[in-house]
Amino acid sequence: MKGIYYKIPMDFEGLLNKKDAEKISIDSSIGQQIFLIATTALGECKFDETFGTEIWELDFDLLKSDNQLKEYIVNAMKKAITMHEKRLLLEDVEVSVNDFNLGSIGKRRMKKRVVISVKGQVMETNRPFLFQNSFFVGPLSY
């Protein structure tokens, strides 16, 4: 079914009630795939152990500086996107890392917020592509 892309996560309740699955654009589908790649640890996907990134091996490594972490994530993402997202001609991956307080008054929970920006060109449409999303790593808590 080339050219038809579906939103994840799937609405299985809707499918059981005979509703059509929600369709999305190719740009949104590529963005979903990139986020899935970024948030999946290597070996977590049982049918393809190369799917994902090595980012999660660093989740508890507090010794790396933000610059080392950024460089590591950029390289891991470039490798994984090139391998697992063939619909995109990858141009650049940018990463920013900063500390973020998730706690409340009395208990501080600091995490590292990783913002990933992916630039490229959609092969099917020859249009520019930009994806940006963030997630947290690190177990810092005080």
C-alpha positions, 0 to 999 in steps of 0.5 A: 500500500505505497503512499498510504501512511498510518498514525501510530499508535493505532486506535485498535478500539476504533478498528474493532468498531469498524472505523478506518485507521487514521491516515497521515502524510508522508512527512508525519510518517517519517517523523513518527519513524524518526522518533521511534528510532530515537526512543528505541534501544538497540536490541529492543525490537526483536525482529530487527535488533539493529533498529534503534540507537545506542543513545539509551546505553548512556542513559545512566552515564553521568560522566559525559559532558553535554558536548560529548553527549550531543556528539554521540547522539548526533552520530547515533541518529545519523547512522540509525536514520540512514539505515532505517528511514529510506524515504528520507535523504538525510542532510543534517542532525542537530542536537541540543542538551540542557538540564530540566527540572521535572520536580516540585517544591521540596523535591527536585528531579533534574533530567537532561532534555535532548532536543533533536532536529533532523533536516533532509529531503523527502525522496518521494516528493523532493520537498524539504523535511524538518523534524524536531522533537525532544525527550528526557534522559538521565536519572538525576534526582535530588 
